Amino acid sequence: VQLVESGGDRVQPGGSLRLTCAASGFTFSSYALRWYRQAPGKEREYIAYISDTGSRTNYAISVKGRFTISRDNAKNTMYLQMNTLKPDDTAVYYCNFMERGTDYWGQGTQVTVSS
């Protein structure tokens, strides 16, 4: 199983980024997926959820209306479109799925929002 995040960068407040999570080693289209983030000195925080088909999504209050989660099952890839970024969005962003009680994580991608 492998999850590889990419797309992190340094952006100014109000800017946008799109993160990508490329998956392999499991039947991608059979699993719901999630994005989390972890800021320095803070616990890992849930950000967004997408069902296996992509028909259902859910967001943390802190990002609702600004972030959009999506997936392309043909490409084994999940995305996180992040708009109107704020300094508080600065964190390492991780993609995640769970199988039989085991969490799988990528290595993370750094997003820094700063002027």
C-alpha atoms as a printed R data frame, in Angstrom:
    type eleno elety resid chain resno       x      y       z
1   ATOM     1    CA   VAL     A     1   0.000  0.000   0.000
2   ATOM     2    CA   GLN     A     2   1.331  3.404  -0.923
3   ATOM     3    CA   LEU     A     3  -0.111  6.893  -0.618
4   ATOM     4    CA   VAL     A     4   1.928  9.759  -2.028
5   ATOM     5    CA   GLU     A     5   0.878 13.358  -1.470
6   ATOM     6    CA   SER     A     6   2.108 16.226  -3.606
7   ATOM     7    CA   GLY     A     7   1.260 19.801  -4.479
8   ATOM     8    CA   GLY     A     8   2.231 21.519  -1.263
9   ATOM     9    CA   ASP     A     9   3.889 24.916  -1.568
10  ATOM    10    CA   ARG     A    10   4.259 28.335   0.005
11  ATOM    11    CA   VAL     A    11   1.440 30.705  -0.934
12  ATOM    12    CA   GLN     A    12   0.194 34.093   0.150
13  ATOM    13    CA   PRO     A    13  -2.998 34.478   2.176
14  ATOM    14    CA   GLY     A    14  -5.996 34.326  -0.120
15  ATOM    15    CA   GLY     A    15  -4.203 32.063  -2.556
16  ATOM    16    CA   SER     A    16  -5.073 28.596  -3.801
17  ATOM    17    CA   LEU     A    17  -3.417 25.210  -4.046
18  ATOM    18    CA   ARG     A    18  -4.445 21.775  -5.235
19  ATOM    19    CA   LEU     A    19  -3.059 18.774  -3.393
20  ATOM    20    CA   THR     A    20  -2.890 15.336  -4.959
21  ATOM    21    CA   CYS     A    21  -2.803 11.915  -3.329
22  ATOM    22    CA   ALA     A    22  -1.660  9.137  -5.644
23  ATOM    23    CA   ALA     A    23  -2.525  5.664  -4.388
24  ATOM    24    CA   SER     A    24  -1.328  2.175  -5.228
25  ATOM    25    CA   GLY     A    25  -1.310 -1.315  -3.796
26  ATOM    26    CA   PHE     A    26  -4.992 -1.601  -2.979
27  ATOM    27    CA   THR     A    27  -8.362 -1.429  -4.693
28  ATOM    28    CA   PHE     A    28  -8.661  2.332  -4.634
29  ATOM    29    CA   SER     A    29 -12.271  2.524  -5.799
30  ATOM    30    CA   SER     A    30 -13.459  0.351  -2.887
31  ATOM    31    CA   TYR     A    31 -12.417  2.697  -0.100
32  ATOM    32    CA   ALA     A    32 -13.463  5.998   1.365
33  ATOM    33    CA   LEU     A    33 -10.570  8.396   1.770
34  ATOM    34    CA   ARG     A    34  -9.730 11.318   4.003
35  ATOM    35    CA   TRP     A    35  -7.441 14.313   4.218
36  ATOM    36    CA   TYR     A    36  -5.855 15.329   7.506
37  ATOM    37    CA   ARG     A    37  -3.373 18.011   8.447
38  ATOM    38    CA   GLN     A    38  -0.934 18.629  11.264
39  ATOM    39    CA   ALA     A    39   0.364 22.055  12.202
40  ATOM    40    CA   PRO     A    40   3.555 22.485  14.244
41  ATOM    41    CA   GLY     A    41   2.937 21.689  17.889
42  ATOM    42    CA   LYS     A    42  -0.631 20.532  17.256
43  ATOM    43    CA   GLU     A    43  -2.358 17.190  16.909
44  ATOM    44    CA   ARG     A    44  -3.306 15.799  13.525
45  ATOM    45    CA   GLU     A    45  -6.646 17.262  12.457
46  ATOM    46    CA   TYR     A    46  -9.351 15.782  10.216
47  ATOM    47    CA   ILE     A    47 -10.071 17.927   7.165
48  ATOM    48    CA   ALA     A    48 -12.283 16.152   4.677
49  ATOM    49    CA   TYR     A    49 -13.862 12.830   3.684
50  ATOM    50    CA   ILE     A    50 -14.950 11.354   0.377
51  ATOM    51    CA   SER     A    51 -16.862  8.107  -0.135
52  ATOM    52    CA   ASP     A    52 -15.645  5.313  -2.381
53  ATOM    53    CA   THR     A    53 -17.674  6.505  -5.353
54  ATOM    54    CA   GLY     A    54 -17.163 10.182  -4.617
55  ATOM    55    CA   SER     A    55 -20.878 10.758  -4.185
56  ATOM    56    CA   ARG     A    56 -20.596 11.778  -0.544
57  ATOM    57    CA   THR     A    57 -18.242 14.298   1.022
58  ATOM    58    CA   ASN     A    58 -17.793 15.866   4.421
59  ATOM    59    CA   TYR     A    59 -15.661 18.720   5.707
60  ATOM    60    CA   ALA     A    60 -14.347 20.056   8.964
61  ATOM    61    CA   ILE     A    61 -15.949 23.359   9.903
62  ATOM    62    CA   SER     A    62 -12.572 25.072   9.651
63  ATOM    63    CA   VAL     A    63 -12.338 24.420   5.887
64  ATOM    64    CA   LYS     A    64 -15.955 24.069   4.762
65  ATOM    65    CA   GLY     A    65 -16.721 26.380   1.869
66  ATOM    66    CA   ARG     A    66 -13.040 26.883   1.051
67  ATOM    67    CA   PHE     A    67 -11.747 23.358   0.395
68  ATOM    68    CA   THR     A    68 -13.107 20.759  -2.022
69  ATOM    69    CA   ILE     A    69 -12.258 17.067  -1.909
70  ATOM    70    CA   SER     A    70 -12.572 14.957  -5.050
71  ATOM    71    CA   ARG     A    71 -11.280 11.753  -6.564
72  ATOM    72    CA   ASP     A    72 -10.660 10.080  -9.891
73  ATOM    73    CA   ASN     A    73 -11.020  6.330  -9.463
74  ATOM    74    CA   ALA     A    74  -9.734  5.711 -12.986
75  ATOM    75    CA   LYS     A    75  -6.445  7.349 -11.977
76  ATOM    76    CA   ASN     A    76  -6.297  6.070  -8.367
77  ATOM    77    CA   THR     A    77  -5.963  9.675  -7.289
78  ATOM    78    CA   MET     A    78  -7.598 11.954  -4.746
79  ATOM    79    CA   TYR     A    79  -7.451 15.728  -4.701
80  ATOM    80    CA   LEU     A    80  -7.910 18.597  -2.290
81  ATOM    81    CA   GLN     A    81  -8.611 21.972  -3.878
82  ATOM    82    CA   MET     A    82  -7.832 24.660  -1.328
83  ATOM    83    CA   ASN     A    83  -9.036 28.217  -1.914
84  ATOM    84    CA   THR     A    84  -8.927 31.398   0.143
85  ATOM    85    CA   LEU     A    85  -6.010 30.034   2.129
86  ATOM    86    CA   LYS     A    86  -5.269 31.490   5.543
87  ATOM    87    CA   PRO     A    87  -2.116 31.426   7.690
88  ATOM    88    CA   ASP     A    88  -3.938 28.983   9.999
89  ATOM    89    CA   ASP     A    89  -4.007 26.505   7.110
90  ATOM    90    CA   THR     A    90  -0.236 26.131   7.387
91  ATOM    91    CA   ALA     A    91   0.437 22.455   8.081
92  ATOM    92    CA   VAL     A    92   1.608 19.166   6.676
93  ATOM    93    CA   TYR     A    93  -1.290 17.599   4.784
94  ATOM    94    CA   TYR     A    94  -1.820 13.826   4.733
95  ATOM    95    CA   CYS     A    95  -4.119 11.503   2.856
96  ATOM    96    CA   ASN     A    96  -5.539  8.495   4.648
97  ATOM    97    CA   PHE     A    97  -7.664  5.419   4.309
98  ATOM    98    CA   MET     A    98  -8.588  2.693   6.724
99  ATOM    99    CA   GLU     A    99  -8.850 -1.037   6.106
100 ATOM   100    CA   ARG     A   100  -9.970 -3.487   8.780
101 ATOM   101    CA   GLY     A   101  -9.086 -1.072  11.560
102 ATOM   102    CA   THR     A   102  -5.649 -0.198  10.189
103 ATOM   103    CA   ASP     A   103  -4.898  3.372   9.166
104 ATOM   104    CA   TYR     A   104  -2.698  3.994   6.141
105 ATOM   105    CA   TRP     A   105  -0.948  7.335   5.679
106 ATOM   106    CA   GLY     A   106   1.173  9.065   3.120
107 ATOM   107    CA   GLN     A   107   4.354 10.939   3.957
108 ATOM   108    CA   GLY     A   108   2.622 14.315   3.810
109 ATOM   109    CA   THR     A   109   3.083 17.500   1.827
110 ATOM   110    CA   GLN     A   110   3.880 20.878   3.379
111 ATOM   111    CA   VAL     A   111   1.553 23.818   2.859
112 ATOM   112    CA   THR     A   112   2.732 27.195   4.114
113 ATOM   113    CA   VAL     A   113   0.482 30.241   3.946
114 ATOM   114    CA   SER     A   114   2.437 33.394   4.596
115 ATOM   115    CA   SER     A   115   2.927 36.864   3.221
